[in-house]
Amino acid sequence: MPTIISDNQKKPQKQFDGLLSCARYAFMPNKLQYCGGTKNQDLFEYSTNKKSEPTLGHLLEEFQTLYPYLKLIADSNNIKDIFDYRVVEAYWLGNELLDNVNMNKLYWHFIDGLKLKKKIKHKEFEKLVGKIPQGALPHHSFHVFNVYFRTGHIAVKHSLETMNSCCISWGKITKIKDTELEISAPLLISKNESLLFSEPQKKTVSFKFLDRTFIENPKIGDWITFHWNWACEIINEQQLNNLQKYTNICLKLANNRGI
């Protein structure tokens, strides 16, 4: 089915500051105590007040999986600011910066940056790095679908439910409630031992907490991203296409049994 974009999303949207955008995606897994530091209220305050300063960067550096990925993308593209908006967008949603990360850097990122060789079994590590020449990318969904366990504070195997929650998903707003958005969104399902996305289904995600939100003035027809059932931001057509493109690339790699 072709993607239909609402009128207010046909024009490019103003890009958020990289630190603020990153905080919006990092907020909910941190609130659930899955990753990052202990100052979740600060992440929320910065995000809702649209206040960007170096202290926010220090908070995000405490995410032991997120920060090495951002550093890899920035270094590979000769970008000095690790929280440059383009870098942040590449990791969470996907953009052309991912294509500039070479295989050797990605390999050493898994060893030195994430220290996965010490955290997962040898067979699992070899299977993971075997996907590098097949097109592995430093995209959030690649880590979710292909590393097989949740990194951060809780190193346990991913389930279908946690992969659905952990990957950055997209949906179209169909109804606006008090603190929730009803959306139409594809969901990750398992069929014949492979992962795939379903046809769009009705789903509800939260977008307000203490009467504050990351998404101001949402409209029916807007496309949003969500992470751990929390609405992160409204995205434009290019961002939606990139998120779908790179997520599907990473999902295809997860289903590649021949590696």
N, C-alpha and C positions, 0 to 999 in steps of 0.2 A: 504494500500500500504506500502511495506517495505521502511524504510528510507535508502537512499543511501548517503553515506558519501564520500566526495572527498578525494583523496590520502593524501593531506597535513593535513587532520583532523583525520586520523586513529591513528596517534601517539599523546600521551598526549601533550597538549600545555603548555608552561610555564605559571604559574599562575601569574596574576597581584597582586601587592600589594593591600591589602584589602581596604585601603582608596581610592586608585585610581579607583579600580573597582566600589566601591560604588558611587563615584563622577560621573562616566560615566552614571550610570543609573539615578542619581538624577538631572543631568544637565538640561535636556530639560523641565521637569515640573517646575523646578525653573525658567528657562528662560521665560516660559509662565506665571510666577507669580502665580502658583497654590499652591506652598508649599516652605518651606525653607526661608532662609534669603534674603538679598538684594545684595549679592556679587556674582552674577552669572558669571561675567567676571573672577573672581578668580577661580571658579570651572572649567571653560573652560581652563584657563591657566595651572592649575595643571594637568588637564587630558591630554592636548595635549603635555605638556612638560614632562609628566611622573615624576612629582616632588611630592614626598610624604613627608609631614612634619606635626607636630602637629596642625598647623594652619588650615590645611584642615579638620582635625577631628573636630575642633571647628565649622567650617562652616556646617558640616554635622549634628552636634548636634542640629542645629536650625530647623531641619525637625521634626515637632512634632509628626508625625506618624511613620516615618522611624526609628528614634533613639530608641524609646521604644521597637519596635520589635527586633532590633538588641540586645538590652540589655537583653531581655527575652531569646533569643536564646543562647547568650553567658553565662548567668547565669545558664541556664538549662544544659549546657554542661561543666561547670566549666572552662570556658575559660575567662581569665582575660581581654584580649584585645577585647573590643567590636567590633573593626574594623578588627579583625582577618579575613583573606581571607575566611576561611571556614564558618564563621558566615555570612559574606556579601553574599557569594554564596548561602547559605541556604535560606536567605530571598528573594533574587531576582530570583534565578533560582531553588533552591531546592537541598537538599542533606540529608544525613542520620542524620544530627544534628536535623532536625525538629522532628524526631521520639522520641527524648529524652525530649521533652517539655510535662510535664504532664498536665492533665486537670485542676487541681486546679490553677496552675501558669498561665495558659492561661485565666482562668476566671478572676483572679485578675488583669491580664494585661489589659483586656477590661475595668475594673472598674477604677483602679488606674493609669495604664500606659497611656491609651488613653482617659480615662474619658468619655467613651461612654454612661454610664448610665445617664449622665447629658446632653448629646448632641443629643440623639435620643429618640424617643417615647418608653414608657415602653413596649408596645407590640413588637416593633421591636427589643428591647434589649433582651427580653425573647426568641424571635425566634433565635436571634444570638447565645446566650449562649446555647440554646438547641442543637446547632450543635456541641458543644464541645465533648460530648460523642459519636457523630456520626463520629468523625475523623477530626475535625477542626484542622488546622495547622497554625503556624505563618508564612505563605508564602504570598508574596505580592499579588498573585492572589486571595487568600482567602479574603483578605480585599476588593479588587476591586469587586469581585462577590457577596459577602455576607453582607457587611456593608450597601450597598444600596445608600450611598451618598458619595460624594467626600470630604474627610477630607483635612485639610490644610487651606488655606486662603479662599476657596470658598466652603462652606458647602451647596451644592445643590445636588439634586437627580442625580444619574448616569443615563445616557441614554445608549442605545446600542452603539452609536458612541463613547461616552467617555470611556466606558468599553473597547472597542476595542483599544483605544489609550492608556489607562492607564495600562492595563495588559502588562506584558513583553511577547512579541510575538517572533516568530522565523520564519525564511525564508531562502530559498536557493538562492544565487546570480545567476541570469541568464544573466545579462548585466551590464556593468560598464559604467556610463556616467561621465560627468565632475564633478558634485557635488552630483550626485544621484546614487543609486543602484536600478536596477530593480530586483525584487525578486519574487519567487513563495512561497506564504505563505497562510496558512489557516486563515480564518477570522471568528470572532465571529458573529453568526447569531441567530435570534430568530425563532423558529418553534414550533407551537402548545404550546405556552406559556412556552417553555423551551429554554435554551441557549445551543448552540452546535457550533462546529467548522465546517466550510465548507471544501470542497475539496480545495487543494491549488489553489490560484488565483494569477494572475499577479498584482503586487503592486510596487509602487515606494516609496523609503524612502531616506531622505537626509543623507549624511555622511561626507560632507565637509562644513565648514563655514570659510570664510576669508582664504581659501586655506589651512585650517588645519583640522585635522580629529582625531577621536579616533581609527579608523580602518586603519592601514597601509598595503599597498600592498594587497588589497582584490583580490580574484581570483574567476572566475566563478566556481561554485560548492561549494564554502564555505558556511557554515551555519552561520547566524548572528542572534543576538537578536536586537530588536528595541523597543523603548519606546517613545510614542508621535511622531511617524513617524521619529525618529532619530536613526540611527544605533549606537548601543552601543559597541558591541564587536563581534569578531569571536569566536564561541564556538566549542568544540570538541564533539565527539560522546556521551561520558558519560554525559556531560552537557546538550546536546540536549535531551537525553533520560530522564534525571531528570526533566528538564523543562516541557516536555510533560507529564510525570507521575504526578507530583505534581499539575500542572495546571488542569489536568483532574479530579484529586481528588477534588479539590476546586470547579470546575464547577459542578460536580455531587452533591455536597452539596448545591450549589445554586439552583439546580433544585429539591431538596427534599422538596416537598410541605407538607409532612406529619409531619414536625417538628413543 
